Amino acid sequence: MRAGSPATRRTCSPKARRTSTTAPAARPIRSTSAGSPPPSSPSVVINKKADARVALRGNQIGFTGTIANVGTAQATGINVTDNLPGGPGIAWSLGPGTDGGWTVAGSPPSQHLVYDGTALAAGAKTHAHVVSNTTDNSCGLYANAASFTADSPAGSGSSSAETTVICPVSSATEGFDDVASLAESDWYMQNNSDPLGSTGWHQGDLIRFAGHDGASDSYIAADYLNTADGTISNWLLTPWLTLQNGEQLTFWTRASTPQPPTEYPDRLQVLLSTNGASTNVGTNADGVGDFTTLLLDVDPALLPGVYPKVWTRYTLTLSGIPPSSTGRLAFRYYVTNGGPDGTNSDYIGIDSVSFGAPPPPPPPPPPPPPPPPPLFQTLTIGKSGTGTGTITSSPAGIDCGPVCSLEFGHGASVQLSARAAPGSSFTGWSGDCSGTATCMLSMTNDRSATATFALQPRCVVPKVVGLTLKRAKTRIVKARCKVGRVARKTSAKTKKGRVVAQKPKPGKRLAKDAKVNLIVGKGPRR
């Protein structure tokens, strides 16, 4: 043992158990009565056992039931009740090792095991082995309970067993509350250290440090005693998983706080296999079997101070995964020159493992509340066009020139009216108002509106003297005037039917539709 005495700084070795090399003497059998043997009687027992605790989908599952008479006389009146578990793809039949007198009755999923016999000799037993294939849909737990009754004094009894058909799961979480029961959840452990040590993966030691979450010892640990001075290669495999790009493995790990003056570095790898339910991790300390993809290597150079000494979270994201892949992820405690006298390896823990789709992103923060509305809103009025007019408001306040503005209380209703000046016309609103009617505005915001006025067209009196009455009327209308009174008077023969006089005179500018009076010649007097 090298200087520093690893035995003193490492406290994981199991305590020696007291052993005895001398077997205790057998107790003498007491007779029930002097000179006469005890009375004979039957005693029947039943036992149910699963072929395997777990089976991968597609593999066979089975149960063996045994009825035994462990008494000293024949048992009679035996009646067995054994309802076989049903499920998708499950169809039971008798398997190898079945004695005569047993049959499987019924049809899936309601099948039961029948024992045709009713008597069993002293010391005799009979076995029934039932088996079923499984499919991709057979995943789950199958529990088989059997019971019997027999004539007194053989009595009655029952026994049960369970098997689980394992299928790949899309997610998994593990807090390591009970490392001894991990296999029931399809976790797998194999220590390929060379030479093999006295420990493997085990329940966390609260003396070393407490778990990340849960009870103080609620984590899984590995240590320097995984090897007897050599290379540690200790594997911990997740359950069989469906694998997709973007899925994440998250876990927490830490090493033990070193005792001065020496630190013994630790190392942890995370590897991936896409070969289905395979647990092939090789057969020696350097092999990896089907786990050929390295996802993480914590302290690969085995340098002091690298492996975290407080619980630290790691998150790994899958990529490059072919479609429809299944496989397992593996934690590998991998330390060269480890063991009690090695320069490396001490003690690590793993806790709070989860695998599956990444959590959804947090929702965006709520938008900030809107600012309180202002006490007043501004109404701005403008005028445009060639004409003139006025704009007024109700409530009063707007009565202005080309541009004006006024503040009204927030939310107030304001009615705007436009009135054209003589010679102009109101042609409509623009902005927050439209149309030509009065405009109603709700002052929830600042508002603006523009009223457009246009000059009305004027009557420019045309010259119509000398024209026929018909042509004169047409010209007057085109000049935006109207034909007024038409009088007739005697005239030269050549001026009959023609305008001989007009009033107002040509070129006079008047309001639109002003009247132009005419005098039309009616020829010489007769």
Secondary structure, 3 states (H helix, E strand, C coil): CCCCCHHHHCCCCCCCCCCCCCCCCCCCCCCCECCECCCCCCCEEEEEEECCCEEECCCCEEEEEEEEECCCCCECCCEEEEEECCCCCCCCEECCCCCCCEEEEEECCEEEEEECCCCECCCCEEEEEEEECCCCCCCEEEEEEEEEECCCCCCEEEEEEEEEEECCECCEEECCCCHHHHHHHCCEEEECCEEECCCCCEECCCCCCCCCCCCCCCCEEEEHHHEEEEEEEEEEECCCEEECCCCEEEEEEEECCCCCCCCCCCCEEEEEECECCCCCCCCCCCCCCCCCEEEEEECCCCCCCCCCCCCEEEEEECCCCCCCEEEEEEEEEEEEEECCCCCCCCEEEEEEEEEECCCCCCCCCCCCCCCCCCCEEEEEEEEECCCCEEEEEECCCCECCCEEEEEEECCCEEEEEEEECCCEEEEEEEECCCCCCCEEEECCCCEEEEEEEEECCCEECCCCCCCEHHHHHHHHHHCCCEEEEEEEECCCHHHCCEEEEEECCCCCEECCCCEEEEEEECCCCC
